Amino acid sequence: MADEAATTADVMAAYLAEVGTEAIFAYPGDPIIEFMERSRVRGIDVVLARREGTAAFMAEAYGMVSGRPGVCLSTLGPGSTALVNGVAAATLDRVPMLAISGQIESAREPFFTHQVVDHQALFRPVTKWAGRMDAGAVATVMRKALRTATAERPGAVHLTVGSDTFKATARDAEVSVPPLGPARGGVGVNGPDPERLLAAARRPVLLAGIGAARCEATEQLVRLAETAGLPVIVGPMAKGVIPEDSPMFAGVLDMACNQVVWDFLGSADLIVAAGFDPVELIKPWRLTTPVLHVDTTPNTDQIYAAGTEVVGDIAAALGWLADGWTGEPRWSEREIKEHRARLRDAYYDGRVAGRLNPTDVVDVVAGRLAATAVVTSDVGSHKLLVGQGWPATRPRSVLMTNGLSAMGFGVPAAIAAKLLHPDRPVAALVGDGGFAMVATEMRLAAALGLPIVVVVFVDGSLNRIELKQMAIDYPSVATRIEDIDLVQLAGAMGCDGVRVESRAELDRAIEGADGLTRPLVVEARIDPAQYVSQF
């Protein structure tokens, strides 16, 4: 039943509690005090990030891990403008998010200029919907916001709420949450019979993406792959949608060793694109191979041509294709194993003996933690190695931004992941550039008592850009990073810190990760030479 005395802030908080929101990531200001208090009363933690941009990254990671909308909150003016990067990341990474910004009271907004920004104009280009809250339509707006954020393809919604609106009595206060997430069960076909198309192919390959992960299609994906003998290549943000120890797993697209993967994909005579989202493409799609499009949405991107579309629940569609298969397996496990061996050789190419290589860092941390951990990756050269080399065995266990690909994601994402999964190890693999952007969030991790492991690949460089400068014989301009004593910095933030320069030292540092009582920052001094051969 609706509470006739409920304020706008009450009803908004009630909706968030109803959908299972456990935390709101915020940086406070005058207009949002009332909403923060109403959220607290509803049992929702309001987590103080050290800046609005990282609050948005925390909310994005919350959405990635939970599948529910992550929520971030800012004040007006500079608070809202600082929120934009993380909101855009959620939209391009296809993650449900509700971003809320306070605003000056309604009567003054039309003429007052101090800290007043047109939020709808600001957020419209980077959200699915930039709306405004009114006390006469609170429940309706919240339903629209939540449904829009989670509908295919999911993304961010931004709501502006005036300080007086938060306090006003809600005249539309009935809490009734609509169904959230992708549709389940049904599929429709546009074009020739997809079962005949698949049966006619001699060398078909599955390309699975984040849509398949959102539809929880792992069981049906594996069944189709094993029944029909189809190798499975995955998009980076879909890592774990097929366990990477499966004999059918054939690598990750557009990460390290990408040419090996593209060559293998190019050898197919049919590509079954199951929830693959072109937002993850780093290299242009140049294949002329026929594509069978299986997704929650029609092929409106047209990055590839697809004569047949199966639109609806991806799990149901893959299960239907598996049930209808009557032919012999198209690829043998031996053939896929030989491809993976070529991929492995390319992955380790360029290692420098006696030095700590980037692949050493990925291997050591994965060797200690991969079975049960959630790992987050920041953006940089190391992300391409994590994307290819981290052995994911379950969905939502590897978190990265590969749509917007914004630096500064790794550490705040690890904080959010640990809040959601306090009993699982959580590690962040970040470059020294990305860490420099968000290092102060380590104090938050320490204050919350979160024993996360943050491994910093230290090479003193914004390596991806410096390599491109080197390729055209330009000097390193604005790509070198001054050295920082991260061990001392970690101590100042209430964290443990250790410096390592060899694989053995790193292994000893990570060995006791399960027994940590506070965050650990590992300053991993790598030799970046391997990056040259990788990219």
Helices and strands as residue ranges (DSSP letters): H 8-18, E 23-26, G 30-32, H 33-41, E 45-48, H 52-66, E 70-74, H 78-92, E 97-103, H 119-123, G 124-126, E 129-132, G 135-137, H 138-150, E 156-162, H 163-167, E 187-190, H 194-200, E 204-208, H 210-214, H 218-228, E 232-234, G 236-238, E 249-252, H 258-266, E 270-274, G 278-280, E 291-295, E 308-312, H 314-323, H 333-347, H 358-369, E 374-377, H 381-389, E 398-399, H 410-420, E 426-431, H 432-438, H 441-447, E 453-458, H 463-471, H 486-492, E 496-500, H 503-511, G 513-515, E 520-525, H 529-534
